């Protein structure tokens, strides 16, 4: 598999090695957990006891984040005394990146040592019991992005040709997150996330379709990273913040400002659950 972006064009394994070397030259920390922060969800990075913060533009092969609220930094440090690597800003198909490019930073974090992934996103709620500002633990997903980060030649050093996806989100981590929510007295949902390309939001008919095929929320990210993580044998916990209510019969226009405001209100709930789970990792 070949990684091609604005910075270089080389086989994926070699590109990962080059990025790893660049990061290692700045920090010897070996992260146990990788954290990907979605739209409006960057505040957790400020709670990390940072050893180093590296702009994506200074890491070979990393794409550049173009989305509002995605700062574009890799932070290496500790959270709840656990070594972590935090991607403060992610990448999307609608920015023009391939799914191989989108997942490249995660592959580098795995090479650095991360074996658990916490991934977050902002999304639209389609389940009628969900409300703006609610938090959902992802128990499954539907991929409507029109591709996969695994398309192309497979490098067995990275993972198997046909990874099993019967448990993309770790049941153990879901149980820990639910227990954390209970102990912290946070109400959370469990449900199915569907990923679409974007960047436009959906029509009323599309929301009806997506709900009809079994999705509770809809977003434009997360699935490529989860697939790549499973490919590499990582355990994944996914969490979504519902930033708008996507009910076809009462649909209202939504702006990015609305999305960021809702994420800001709900983010402390998600953050406290993630910190609790990290603290209780065996």
C-alpha positions in Angstrom: 0.0 0.0 0.0 1.3 3.4 -0.9 0.7 6.6 1.1 0.4 9.7 -1.1 0.0 13.2 0.2 1.4 16.7 -0.1 4.5 15.8 2.0 5.7 12.5 0.5 4.9 9.5 -1.6 6.3 6.2 -0.3 5.2 2.8 0.9 3.0 3.0 4.0 5.2 1.0 6.3 8.2 3.2 5.4 6.2 6.4 5.8 5.1 5.3 9.3 8.7 4.6 10.2 9.8 8.1 9.1 7.0 9.7 11.1 7.9 7.6 14.2 11.5 8.6 14.0 10.7 12.3 13.8 8.4 12.0 16.9 11.0 9.9 18.8 13.6 12.6 18.2 11.3 15.0 20.2 10.0 12.7 22.9 10.9 9.2 24.3 7.4 8.7 25.7 5.7 5.4 24.8 1.9 6.0 24.8 -0.4 3.3 26.1 -3.6 5.0 24.8 -4.3 7.0 21.7 -7.0 9.6 21.8 -8.6 11.2 18.7 -10.6 14.4 19.5 -13.4 15.4 17.1 -15.1 18.6 16.2 -15.4 20.9 19.2 -13.9 18.3 21.5 -10.4 19.5 21.9 -10.5 20.6 25.6 -9.4 17.1 26.9 -6.0 17.9 25.4 -5.6 20.7 27.8 -6.0 18.3 30.7 -3.0 16.2 29.6 0.3 16.6 31.5 2.1 17.3 28.3 5.7 16.3 27.6 5.6 17.7 24.1 3.1 19.2 21.6 4.0 18.8 18.0 2.2 20.6 15.1 1.1 18.2 12.4 3.0 20.2 9.8 6.2 19.1 11.6 5.6 15.4 11.4 6.5 13.7 8.0 3.4 12.3 6.3 0.8 13.9 8.5 -2.0 15.6 6.7 -3.0 19.1 7.8 -6.3 19.7 9.5 -8.5 22.3 7.7 -11.6 22.2 9.9 -12.6 24.8 12.4 -11.9 23.8 16.0 -9.3 21.2 14.9 -6.0 22.6 16.1 -3.8 20.1 14.4 -1.4 19.0 17.2 -0.1 15.8 18.5 0.3 15.9 22.3 2.4 13.3 24.1 2.0 13.2 27.9 0.2 11.5 30.7 -3.5 11.5 31.7 -4.5 9.9 35.0 -0.8 8.8 35.2 -1.2 6.8 32.0 1.0 7.7 29.0 -1.2 8.9 26.2 -0.9 10.3 22.7 -3.7 12.8 21.7 -4.6 13.9 18.2 -6.1 17.3 18.7 -7.8 17.4 15.3 -8.6 14.7 12.8 -9.1 14.4 9.1 -12.2 13.8 6.9 -13.1 12.5 3.5 -14.8 15.8 2.7 -11.4 17.6 3.1 -10.2 15.6 0.1 -8.1 13.1 2.0 -8.1 9.4 1.2 -9.0 7.0 4.0 -5.3 5.8 4.0 -4.3 9.4 4.8 -7.0 9.9 7.4 -5.7 6.8 9.3 -2.0 7.4 8.9 -1.6 9.3 12.2 -3.3 6.5 14.1 -0.9 4.0 12.5 2.0 6.1 13.7 0.6 6.2 17.2 0.3 2.4 17.2 3.9 2.1 16.1 4.8 4.4 19.0 3.2 1.9 21.4 -0.5 2.7 21.7 -2.7 -0.4 21.9 -6.0 1.2 23.0 -7.9 3.9 21.0 -10.4 6.3 22.4 -12.2 8.1 19.5 -14.8 10.9 19.8 -17.0 12.8 17.4 -19.8 15.3 17.1 -22.9 13.9 15.4 -26.5 14.4 14.5 -29.0 12.4 16.6 -31.7 10.5 14.7 -33.0 8.2 17.5 -36.2 10.0 18.7 -35.2 9.6 22.4 -31.8 11.4 21.8 -31.5 15.1 22.5 -29.0 17.8 21.7 -26.2 17.6 24.2 -26.6 13.9 25.0 -23.6 11.5 24.9 -23.7 8.1 23.2 -21.3 5.2 23.6 -20.7 3.6 20.2 -21.5 -0.1 20.1 -21.4 -0.5 16.3 -21.2 1.5 13.1 -22.3 1.5 9.5 -19.8 2.6 6.8 -21.3 4.7 4.0 -18.2 6.6 3.2 -17.8 4.6 0.0 -14.5 3.0 0.8 -12.1 1.6 3.4 -8.6 2.4 4.6 -7.7 -1.2 3.9 -8.4 -1.1 0.1 -5.2 -1.8 -1.9 -2.3 -4.2 -1.2 -2.1 -5.4 2.4 1.1 -5.2 4.4 1.0 -8.1 6.8 3.4 -6.2 9.2 0.4 -3.8 9.8 -2.4 -6.3 10.1 -4.3 -9.2 8.3 -5.8 -9.0 4.9 -9.3 -9.7 6.2 -9.7 -8.3 9.7 -12.8 -9.5 11.6 -15.3 -6.7 12.5 -17.8 -8.5 14.7 -16.7 -6.4 17.7 -15.3 -3.1 16.3 -15.9 -1.4 19.7 -14.5 -3.3 22.7 -17.2 -4.8 24.9 -14.8 -4.5 27.9 -14.3 -0.8 27.3 -18.0 -0.2 26.7 -18.7 -1.8 30.1 -16.1 0.4 31.7 -17.6 3.5 30.2 -21.1 2.5 31.3 -19.8 1.9 34.8 -18.1 5.2 34.8 -21.2 7.0 33.7 -23.2 5.3 36.5 -20.6 6.2 39.1 -20.4 9.8 37.8 -24.2 10.0 37.6 -24.1 10.8 33.8 -26.9 9.6 31.6 -25.6 8.1 28.4 -27.0 6.2 25.4 -25.6 3.2 23.6 -26.1 3.0 19.8 -25.1 2.8 16.2 -23.1 5.5 14.4 -23.4 5.8 10.6 -20.6 7.6 8.7 -21.3 9.6 5.5 -18.9 11.6 3.4 -20.4 15.1 4.0 -19.7 18.0 4.2 -23.3 18.9 3.5 -25.8 17.8 6.1 -28.6 15.3 5.2 -32.0 15.9 3.7 -35.2 14.8 5.5 -35.4 11.8 3.2 -31.8 10.8 3.9 -32.4 11.0 7.6 -35.4 8.7 7.3 -33.2 6.3 5.2 -30.3 6.3 7.7 -32.6 5.8 10.6 -34.4 3.0 8.7 -31.2 1.0 8.2 -30.5 1.0 11.9 -28.4 4.1 12.7 -29.0 6.2 15.9 -26.6 9.0 15.0 -24.9 10.3 11.8 -21.5 11.8 11.4 -18.6 12.2 8.9 -15.7 10.6 10.7 -14.5 7.9 13.1 -15.2 4.8 11.0 -11.9 4.8 9.1 -9.9 5.1 12.3 -11.9 2.3 13.9 -11.3 0.0 10.9 -7.6 0.8 10.9 -7.4 0.2 14.7 -9.1 -3.2 14.4 -6.7 -4.0 11.6 -3.8 -3.4 13.9 -5.4 -5.3 16.9 -6.2 -2.3 19.0 -9.1 -2.1 21.5 -11.5 0.8 20.6 -13.9 2.9 22.6 -16.0 5.3 20.6 -18.1 8.2 22.1 -20.4 10.6 20.3 -21.8 14.0 21.4 -25.2 14.7 19.8 -24.9 18.3 18.6 -28.2 18.6 16.7 -31.5 16.8 16.5 -32.1 15.2 13.0 -35.8 14.4 13.2 -37.3 14.7 9.7 -40.7 16.0 10.7 -39.3 18.8 12.8 -36.0 19.4 11.1 -34.4 22.8 11.8 -31.4 24.4 10.1 -28.1 24.0 12.0 -24.8 26.0 11.8 -21.3 25.1 12.8 -21.7 27.6 15.6 -24.6 25.5 16.9 -22.6 22.4 16.7 -19.6 23.8 18.6 -21.9 25.3 21.3 -23.6 21.9 21.9 -20.2 20.1 22.0 -18.9 22.6 24.5 -21.8 21.9 26.9 -21.6 18.1 26.7 -17.8 17.8 26.5 -17.2 17.7 30.3 -19.4 14.6 30.5 -17.5 12.8 27.8 -14.2 13.9 29.2 -15.0 12.7 32.7 -16.0 9.3 31.4 -12.8 8.9 29.3 -10.6 9.9 32.3 -12.5 7.4 34.5 -12.0 4.6 32.0 -8.3 5.4 31.6 -7.9 5.3 35.3 -9.4 1.9 35.5 -7.6 0.2 32.6 -6.1 -3.0 33.8 
